[in-house]
Amino acid sequence: MKCTKSNIRERGLTLVEITITLAILAVLIGLAYPSYMQQVRKSHRMVALGDMLAIQHELERSYDSGYQFTILFHRATA
């Protein structure tokens, strides 16, 4: 049997289809990225706030025990 254009089944994607898919993906990433970065900044701020509250708590405890800052710095982790 001879292969002709009518009985050959083409498979795969054309360059135009791939380009359109990449363009749609780029638009979706462009829309989602600012929201993602806002959430990352918000989580970093919450971690920083938690760290500052822990430092405040330790400073208040050391103040109540007579300014023994060596206790504070030996247990601290950075």
C-alpha positions in Angstrom: 0.0 0.0 0.0 1.3 3.3 -1.0 1.3 6.2 1.5 -0.6 9.2 0.3 -1.5 12.4 2.0 -5.1 11.2 2.7 -4.1 8.1 4.8 -1.2 9.6 6.8 -2.3 10.7 10.2 -0.4 13.7 11.4 0.6 13.8 15.0 2.1 16.4 17.3 1.8 20.1 17.7 2.6 22.9 15.3 4.8 25.8 16.1 1.8 28.1 16.1 0.0 26.0 18.7 3.0 25.9 20.9 3.5 29.7 20.6 -0.1 30.4 21.5 0.1 28.1 24.5 3.3 29.8 25.7 1.6 33.2 25.2 -1.4 32.2 27.3 0.9 30.8 30.0 2.9 34.0 30.0 -0.2 36.1 30.5 -1.4 33.8 33.4 2.0 34.0 35.1 2.1 37.8 34.7 -1.3 38.0 36.4 -0.5 35.6 39.2 3.1 36.7 40.1 2.2 40.0 41.8 -0.3 38.3 44.1 2.2 35.5 44.9 4.9 38.1 45.8 2.5 39.9 48.0 1.8 36.7 49.9 5.5 36.0 50.2 6.1 39.5 51.6 3.2 39.1 54.0 4.5 35.8 55.3 8.0 37.3 55.8 6.5 40.2 57.7 4.6 37.8 60.0 7.8 35.8 60.7 9.7 39.0 61.5 6.9 40.2 63.8 7.0 36.8 65.6 10.7 37.1 66.0 10.4 40.6 67.4 7.7 39.5 69.8 10.0 36.7 71.0 12.9 39.1 71.5 10.6 41.5 73.4 9.5 38.6 75.6 13.0 37.6 76.3 14.1 41.2 77.0 11.2 41.6 79.5 12.1 38.4 81.2 15.8 39.4 81.5 14.7 42.8 82.8 12.6 41.1 85.5 15.5 38.9 86.5 18.0 41.8 86.9 19.4 42.4 83.4 21.2 39.1 82.8 21.7 39.5 79.1 24.1 36.6 78.9 21.1 34.3 79.4 19.4 36.0 76.5 22.3 35.7 74.1 23.3 32.2 74.9 19.8 30.8 74.0 19.2 33.0 71.0 19.4 31.6 67.5 19.9 33.7 64.4 
